[in-house]
Amino acid sequence: MADNSEAIRSLNDRFRKGDSSILGKVLMTAGVQSLMDIDPQMRLGEVIVAVRSFNDFSEDNDPHGEHDFGAIDMLGKKLFWKIDYYAPHMLHGSEDPSDTAKTVRVLTIMLASEY
């Protein structure tokens, strides 16, 4: 199996930063939504900006070099974001996350406690 981590990393970074040419969805968990409902200072736009600007990748949080996971702190709360890869029909995982014709990316933003 070929090492496509560089191509996957590039696609993940582009998708995470808002490149709409990369097919995918951005979701947030009920916990993040609840936090926004409870704390009006927690705004969706600010969470999205924090995820898009994340660049603190290391061997600990990115062992495969694909930039598919990160942790951010928002108003004293730890949030995680994670990119998963699905086949276009969304019934199973993608055969090749480096191939945009075979992959739909799903970026999920969650509370660390929900992971």
C-alpha positions in Angstrom: 0.0 0.0 0.0 1.4 3.4 -1.0 2.1 6.1 1.6 -0.4 8.8 0.6 -0.1 10.7 3.9 1.3 13.9 2.1 -1.7 14.0 -0.3 -4.1 13.2 2.5 -2.6 16.0 4.7 -2.9 18.5 2.0 -6.5 17.6 1.3 -7.3 17.6 5.0 -5.7 21.1 5.5 -7.6 22.5 2.5 -10.9 21.0 3.6 -10.4 22.1 7.3 -9.5 25.7 6.2 -12.7 26.0 4.2 -11.8 24.9 0.6 -15.3 24.1 -0.8 -13.8 22.2 -3.7 -13.1 19.3 -1.3 -16.2 17.3 -0.8 -17.2 17.0 2.9 -19.4 18.0 5.8 -18.7 19.8 9.1 -20.6 18.5 12.1 -20.7 19.4 15.8 -21.8 17.2 18.6 -24.8 17.8 20.9 -22.3 18.6 23.6 -20.7 21.5 21.6 -24.2 22.7 20.7 -25.3 22.6 24.3 -22.2 24.5 25.4 -23.1 27.2 22.9 -26.7 27.3 24.1 -25.5 27.7 27.7 -22.6 30.1 27.2 -23.4 32.9 24.8 -19.7 33.7 24.6 -19.1 30.4 22.8 -19.9 31.3 19.2 -19.9 28.9 16.3 -17.9 31.3 14.1 -15.1 31.5 16.7 -15.0 27.7 17.0 -14.7 27.3 13.2 -12.0 30.0 13.1 -10.1 28.1 15.8 -10.3 24.8 14.0 -9.3 26.4 10.7 -6.3 28.1 12.2 -5.1 25.1 14.2 -1.5 24.4 13.3 -0.1 22.7 16.5 0.6 19.3 14.9 3.1 17.0 16.6 4.1 13.3 16.7 1.7 13.0 19.7 -1.4 14.3 18.0 -0.6 13.5 14.4 1.4 10.3 14.3 0.6 9.5 10.6 1.2 13.1 9.4 -2.3 13.5 8.0 -3.6 16.5 10.0 -6.8 14.7 10.8 -7.1 15.6 14.5 -6.6 18.5 16.8 -7.4 19.9 20.2 -8.4 23.5 20.9 -9.3 25.4 24.1 -12.3 27.7 24.0 -13.4 29.6 27.1 -11.7 27.1 29.4 -13.2 24.0 27.6 -11.2 21.5 25.7 -12.7 20.7 22.2 -11.4 18.1 19.8 -11.9 18.1 16.0 -11.5 14.9 13.9 -11.6 14.3 10.2 -13.0 10.9 9.1 -13.1 9.5 5.5 -16.2 7.9 3.9 -17.0 6.5 0.5 -19.3 8.9 -1.5 -22.5 7.0 -0.6 -21.5 7.4 3.1 -22.2 3.7 3.9 -18.6 2.8 4.7 -15.1 4.1 4.9 -13.2 5.5 1.9 -11.0 3.1 0.0 -8.4 5.8 -0.6 -8.7 9.2 1.4 -6.1 10.7 -1.0 -8.6 10.3 -3.9 -11.2 13.0 -3.9 -13.5 11.0 -6.2 -13.6 8.2 -3.6 -13.8 10.3 -0.5 -16.2 12.5 1.5 -14.5 14.1 4.5 -16.5 14.6 7.7 -15.0 17.0 10.2 -16.6 16.6 13.6 -16.1 19.1 16.4 -16.7 17.7 19.9 -16.1 18.2 23.5 -13.0 16.3 24.7 -15.3 14.4 27.1 -17.4 13.1 24.2 -14.4 11.4 22.5 
